[in-house]
Amino acid sequence: MNFEISDEQRLMRDSLRAFLTRECPIDYVRECDEAERFPAELYEKLAAAGWLGLPIPEEYGGMGGSCTDLVVFLEEFARHFEAGANLYYTTVVIAADALTHFASEEQKRELLPKLASGQLRFALSLSEPGSGSDAASLRTRAVLEGDEWIINGQKMFCSAAQVADYILLMARSDAEAPKHKGITMFLLPTDTPGVEIRRLKKLGLKPMDLNEIFLTDVRLPKDAIIGEANKGWTNVLKTLDYERCCLSGVNVGAAQCVLEQSLSYTDQREQFGQKINSFQLTRAKLADMDMEIEAARLLVYRSASLVDRGIPNNKESAMANLYSSETYVRAALNGMRMMGGWGYLMEYDMQRHFRDSKLAEIGGGTSEILRIIISRELTK
Ligand SMILES: Cc1cc2nc3c(=O)[nH]c(=O)nc-3n(C[C@H](O)[C@H](O)[C@H](O)COP(=O)(O)OP(=O)(O)OC[C@H]3O[C@@H](n4cnc5c(N)ncnc54)[C@H](O)[C@@H]3O)c2cc1C
């Protein structure tokens, strides 16, 4: 049993840390949050440094990194800039993974090198106004007419669609089949006529846009699909554990950032003639935060290690996601408490974690859905 990351992973993390300390200082994070803008400069620099190719197989222009490599990377990225790590996740984890596993050889050769070099960005659109947790009940309809698909419907909650070149769009391609069996993943260029992307206002993760998408008689060529027609749902399920595991790495890194900010603040602030980190109630909060982050990290690394060894890890990735997201939310809440009224001010960074952390309990499946997955594995 080995609880440590490898020397190579440590080197990679140190090199990323140096890169982000230089290219992604806290003022840049604050500026992107306040302006609610995509960190284009950072994304370009990540691409130039080769980081966008981390999980992509070498034959398609990437580094061929493992899931554990990716988790170590995402943890460090989120420790500096959580929204940036989420944006990276959308294209480099979700899209690259779907393309690597299900796209045709021609699509892979065309798309993956461009994704790795930063020329192309992607978003995934599964949710709809009427289907969230029950995502397979989606109603957006794709009908094959001759050599073209005609797509009509409305999608909801699509992250990063404003800055994407393509949307991986999930739509119902067989209305007669059982709900899980008639869904296809489409490769939709965002500039296709009939596609309207409208930005939604939201609480946190401001640099990552969130959108609803209206699709009116959208025409796509017959072969603009990823994987086989009507197999989209089965394929999405196959990669979900890997994606949940990676998302958990983001949660751990962001929670670690909260801990570091809490340590720093409580070491400076004085009340009743002493530093507030000398009060036992404050120290207990710091101790709990550290312990929970460490436990979450171990769950994430174990889940990644199972992914890398090809061992089923549905329960373990759900646990990692659930525990790390709730750890991050609790850490942000306690971080706010430890800062008293100062934490409530926009000029401090804790309020950003307070706002950003909530998505962690929704994004990779809500806490309720993750508990259902874990309990299902326990009782089957
Ligand atoms: C900022 C943000 C970014 C997102 N990005 C994307 C994206 O890029 N692409 C995408 O496709 N989607 C995205 N989503 C959508 C996200 O995946 C859904 O919000 C999530 O799956 C929950 O669906 P819902 O919001 O419709 O809630 P609902 O499914 O309506 O759930 C409402 C409540 O009911 C509970 N509930 C539902 N079913 C059960 C059950 N069986 N048992 C017990 N409780 C239950 C839920 O846990 C929740 O508490 C994003 C959402 C947000 C907020």
The ligand as an SDF file (V2000), in Angstrom:
LIG
                    3D

 53 58  0  0  0  0  0  0  0  0999 V2000
  -23.0150   26.0730  -12.3460 C   0  0  0  0  0  0  0  0  0  0  0  0
  -23.5570   24.8320  -12.9870 C   0  0  0  0  0  0  0  0  0  0  0  0
  -22.8780   24.2590  -14.0460 C   0  0  0  0  0  0  0  0  0  0  0  0
  -23.4020   23.1520  -14.7090 C   0  0  0  0  0  0  0  0  0  0  0  0
  -22.7700   22.6940  -15.8270 N   0  0  0  0  0  0  0  0  0  0  0  0
  -23.3780   21.7290  -16.5730 C   0  0  0  0  0  0  0  0  0  0  0  0
  -22.8450   21.3640  -17.8380 C   0  0  0  0  0  0  0  0  0  0  0  0
  -21.8100   21.8710  -18.2730 O   0  0  0  0  0  0  0  0  0  0  0  0
  -23.5180   20.4590  -18.5890 N   0  0  0  0  0  0  0  0  0  0  0  0
  -24.6770   19.8800  -18.1530 C   0  0  0  0  0  0  0  0  0  0  0  0
  -25.2340   19.0580  -18.8850 O   0  0  0  0  0  0  0  0  0  0  0  0
  -25.2020   20.1960  -16.9330 N   0  0  0  0  0  0  0  0  0  0  0  0
  -24.5860   21.1160  -16.1510 C   0  0  0  0  0  0  0  0  0  0  0  0
  -25.1320   21.4810  -14.9350 N   0  0  0  0  0  0  0  0  0  0  0  0
  -26.3790   20.8610  -14.5070 C   0  0  0  0  0  0  0  0  0  0  0  0
  -26.2230   19.9380  -13.3060 C   0  0  0  0  0  0  0  0  0  0  0  0
  -25.6410   18.7320  -13.7240 O   0  0  0  0  0  0  0  0  0  0  0  0
  -27.6330   19.7650  -12.7080 C   0  0  0  0  0  0  0  0  0  0  0  0
  -27.9840   21.0000  -12.1110 O   0  0  0  0  0  0  0  0  0  0  0  0
  -27.6890   18.6510  -11.6900 C   0  0  0  0  0  0  0  0  0  0  0  0
  -27.5260   17.4050  -12.3110 O   0  0  0  0  0  0  0  0  0  0  0  0
  -29.0150   18.6570  -10.9210 C   0  0  0  0  0  0  0  0  0  0  0  0
  -30.1200   18.7770  -11.7770 O   0  0  0  0  0  0  0  0  0  0  0  0
  -31.2430   19.8880  -11.4750 P   0  0  0  0  0  0  0  0  0  0  0  0
  -30.5580   21.1640  -11.2190 O   0  0  0  0  0  0  0  0  0  0  0  0
  -32.2350   19.8440  -12.5670 O   0  0  0  0  0  0  0  0  0  0  0  0
  -31.9130   19.4440  -10.1060 O   0  0  0  0  0  0  0  0  0  0  0  0
  -33.0360   18.3170   -9.9110 P   0  0  0  0  0  0  0  0  0  0  0  0
  -32.6490   17.0550  -10.5680 O   0  0  0  0  0  0  0  0  0  0  0  0
  -34.3530   18.9190  -10.2420 O   0  0  0  0  0  0  0  0  0  0  0  0
  -32.9510   18.1060   -8.3410 O   0  0  0  0  0  0  0  0  0  0  0  0
  -33.5750   18.9670   -7.3760 C   0  0  0  0  0  0  0  0  0  0  0  0
  -33.3600   18.3610   -6.0010 C   0  0  0  0  0  0  0  0  0  0  0  0
  -33.9900   17.0650   -5.9490 O   0  0  0  0  0  0  0  0  0  0  0  0
  -33.0490   16.0910   -5.5480 C   0  0  0  0  0  0  0  0  0  0  0  0
  -33.3400   14.8130   -6.2010 N   0  0  0  0  0  0  0  0  0  0  0  0
  -33.5130   14.5650   -7.5240 C   0  0  0  0  0  0  0  0  0  0  0  0
  -33.7300   13.2640   -7.7410 N   0  0  0  0  0  0  0  0  0  0  0  0
  -33.6800   12.6540   -6.5200 C   0  0  0  0  0  0  0  0  0  0  0  0
  -33.8230   11.3180   -6.0610 C   0  0  0  0  0  0  0  0  0  0  0  0
  -34.0230   10.3050   -6.9100 N   0  0  0  0  0  0  0  0  0  0  0  0
  -33.7190   11.0840   -4.7390 N   0  0  0  0  0  0  0  0  0  0  0  0
  -33.4750   12.0910   -3.8560 C   0  0  0  0  0  0  0  0  0  0  0  0
  -33.3270   13.3800   -4.2200 N   0  0  0  0  0  0  0  0  0  0  0  0
  -33.4280   13.6560   -5.5350 C   0  0  0  0  0  0  0  0  0  0  0  0
  -31.6920   16.6450   -5.9990 C   0  0  0  0  0  0  0  0  0  0  0  0
  -30.6340   16.0580   -5.2810 O   0  0  0  0  0  0  0  0  0  0  0  0
  -31.8780   18.1230   -5.6770 C   0  0  0  0  0  0  0  0  0  0  0  0
  -31.6360   18.3380   -4.3120 O   0  0  0  0  0  0  0  0  0  0  0  0
  -24.6120   22.5650  -14.2450 C   0  0  0  0  0  0  0  0  0  0  0  0
  -25.2650   23.1120  -13.1250 C   0  0  0  0  0  0  0  0  0  0  0  0
  -24.7610   24.2300  -12.5210 C   0  0  0  0  0  0  0  0  0  0  0  0
  -25.5140   24.8350  -11.3510 C   0  0  0  0  0  0  0  0  0  0  0  0
  1  2  1  0
  2  3  1  0
  2 52  2  0
  3  4  2  0
  4  5  1  0
  4 50  1  0
  5  6  2  0
  6  7  1  0
  6 13  1  0
  7  8  2  0
  7  9  1  0
  9 10  1  0
 10 11  2  0
 10 12  1  0
 12 13  2  0
 13 14  1  0
 14 15  1  0
 14 50  1  0
 15 16  1  0
 16 17  1  0
 16 18  1  0
 18 19  1  0
 18 20  1  0
 20 21  1  0
 20 22  1  0
 22 23  1  0
 23 24  1  0
 24 25  2  0
 24 26  1  0
 24 27  1  0
 27 28  1  0
 28 29  2  0
 28 30  1  0
 28 31  1  0
 31 32  1  0
 32 33  1  0
 33 34  1  0
 33 48  1  0
 34 35  1  0
 35 36  1  0
 35 46  1  0
 36 37  1  0
 36 45  1  0
 37 38  2  0
 38 39  1  0
 39 40  1  0
 39 45  2  0
 40 41  1  0
 40 42  2  0
 42 43  1  0
 43 44  2  0
 44 45  1  0
 46 47  1  0
 46 48  1  0
 48 49  1  0
 50 51  2  0
 51 52  1  0
 52 53  1  0
M  END
$$$$
